[in-house]
Amino acid sequence: MKDLFEKIYADKGPLGKWADQAEGYFVFPKLEGPISNRMKFQGKDVVTWSVNDYLGLANHPEVRKVDAEAAAKYGSAYPMGARMMSGHTDLHEQLENELAAFVSKEAAYLLNFGYQGMVSTIDALVSKDDVIVYDVDTHACIIDGVRLHAGKRFVYKHNDVESIEKNLKRATRLAEKTGGGILLISEGVFGMRGEQGKLKEIVALKKEYNFRLFVDDAHGFGTLGTTGAGTGEEQGVQEDIDVYFATFAKSMASTGAFIAADKQVMDYLKYNLRSQMFAKSLQMQLVEGALKRLDMLRTMPELKNKLWENVNALQGGLKDRGFDIGTTQTCVTPVYLKGSIPEAMALVKDLRENHGVFCSIVTYPVIPKGLILLRLIPTASHTLEDVAMTLDAFSAIREKLETGVYKRLTAALVEEMGEF
């Protein structure tokens, strides 16, 4: 019999094996100072494009005031216990009612964390006889929820309507045998590529196939739609989304999440979501803070307008300079470059140390080998000066990448460790 830890000692995983080279700089970096367009990284000021504070609420004075007052009033413990036992309050109900109204659903239910809540919601919605159909590029929380499903699941090609229909046909044949139903899961906004899910096209397939649609709109809530109610509103199909999910960790700049649907579905989920039934209630300071943030989403359209001014300036500038930003239709701004992992490391270090620009980097095995993805998240806090500075920095690092500067700088590392 093997020691349980033997496999851990032998293989730290596709990312963990590079911990000695990457940790503290490329992964687990420490951004310091108030959450804003400019923060500190290793003691240096940098323009920060890695914080999902879309509407700039994290350090908005009105938000900070409410957060501080709520913390002083309630502390960090109240209410104690799970919602079903002793942790339920009028303010929890008020927030749920206001969230439901904002996203045009009959009812909503608070979740302590988005990741945990997504996994638990999938678990509650399906049984072993049901079939799940989902996009291959969905977020890890959806993948983990699907992996726990005791029944069958089919994955379709990313945003490919033909593949969606093909898998709906397979799911229909299987569900007719098992006597179960079909749950189709898509994201409203895919957080890596910035593409909107094909919700309108998926909804149209309801005319031919019997399935329910569950949408994770973490990046769409607050940023898309006339009122900011998300991707369903943007595409005119909000009422056709059967279960709607959004997190407070993006536009709301806080902790928590919610699901919304018709009242009967929500009544069922309230009594069957294990992660909420057996977990402490969302803290009151977070509930009061979320109520304030939601009110600002509804009453201050200038926040979303400023966000999109910055999005359009950044994405338009990148396109004008010939950068490949894929097919993003949202605030998420990917920049695709060609190069090896060592080149990517040199490029990012140059970007941070010499140009004062901090953004996230994604390489193989998350994306295909030979590609470098730099992911930028514009917010309402950014300025046009930030955009101009970043565009100049990107032009400079692209020139070095294309002329082989980074390849020469990393030649010794490649020789020592081999190709990454």
Secondary structure, DSSP 8 states (H G I E B T S, - for coil): ---TTHHHHH---TTGGGHHHHBTTTBS--EESSSSSEEEETTEEEEE-----TTS-TT-HHHHHHHHHHHHHHTTT-S-S-TTTT---HHHHHHHHHHHHHTT-SEEEEES-HHHHHHHHHHHH--TT-EEEEETT--HHHHHHHHT-SSEEEEE-TT-HHHHHHHHHHHHHHHHHHT--EEEEEESB-TTT--B--HHHHHHGGGTS--EEEEE-TTTTTTSSSSS--HHHHHT-GGG-SEEEEESSSTT-SS-EEEEE-HHHHHHHHTT-HHHHTS----HHHHHHHHHHHHHHHH-HHHHHHHHHHHHHHHHHHHHTT-B-TT--SS-EEEEEE--HHHHHHHHHHHHHHH-EE-EEE-TTTS-TTEEEEEE---TT--HHHHHHHHHHHHHHHHHHHTTHHHHHTHHHHHHH---
